[in-house]
Amino acid sequence: MDGILLLNKPKGMTSHDCVFKIRKLIKIKKVGHTGTLDPDVTGVLPICIGRATKVVEYVTGKDKTYEAEVTLGFSTITEDSSGEVVERKQVSETISRKQIENVLHSLTGTINQTPPMFSAIKVNGKRLYEYARQGIEVERPTRQVRISELVLLDDRQVFEGVTISFRFRVTCSKGTYVRTLAVTIGEKLGYPAHMSDLIRTASGEYTLENCFTFEEIEEMVQKGTLASILFPLESALSHLPDFKINDKVAEKVKNGAVLSLPEELFALNDSEPFRVTDNQGECVAIYERHPNKPHLIKPVKVLINLQELKS
């Protein structure tokens, strides 16, 4: 069984927990998730099965869309609702819709983010959350992320109370921490804040409407119909240029051969990967221009390997 299963991740499970459960359900070892979702987060988690595990990074690298809730009035050590409170400041003023929208607008585009201490980013070979659990504060690398959409999902004109919560939708690049974004929104409004809820509604072109719960997946496994809902691995590569080949060339590609650069690919950037597709419409490999020999193309990843087929 090969393909991409769209799981509606439940609250309370890590992404690894979800992979482990899918492995047990379908009795296949080659299963991998496409980017960590915290236990409290729900929504779209593409699970790659079989040969589709070879394209995990292409799913992970796509933009994600979330619906989040930010609560002003107190911040937590983890920047979400599960962490210990580290600062409190009652909201003492009325906040207008315009104020919030101005803040959201200021955070749209390319921004710098410093990952939270409770995150999986590695510093000196150790994950930040490991330092955090030991009470060790380390310098964290600031990086650029891209926010392509940031929209208020609340129709109130005025926000008031000792704590204030409102929802927003964000579409962002790989590596964006939405909980850190929620904290930044609070800071710009003058208050400590944390992310109090988060749902991932899209991962690339995979949307929540196409996802299935564990209960639905288990039912389909019992009926033997699970394969019918899997997205082909080619769906993860739809953003890449496509180069079609005949069966003779396909045999060479399956062996990882370096080939001459076809005329139709002359316009490609040197580092731009592309799909190599056979006569049956199946993606055989991902190739790119050779870095040292621009007249040649070389495989980045062979997706159908002859040795694997023989074994």
Order of alpha helices (4+ residues) and beta strands (2+ residues): beta-alpha-beta-beta-alpha-beta-beta-beta-beta-alpha-beta-beta-beta-alpha-beta-beta-beta-alpha-beta-beta-alpha-beta-alpha-beta-beta-beta-beta-alpha
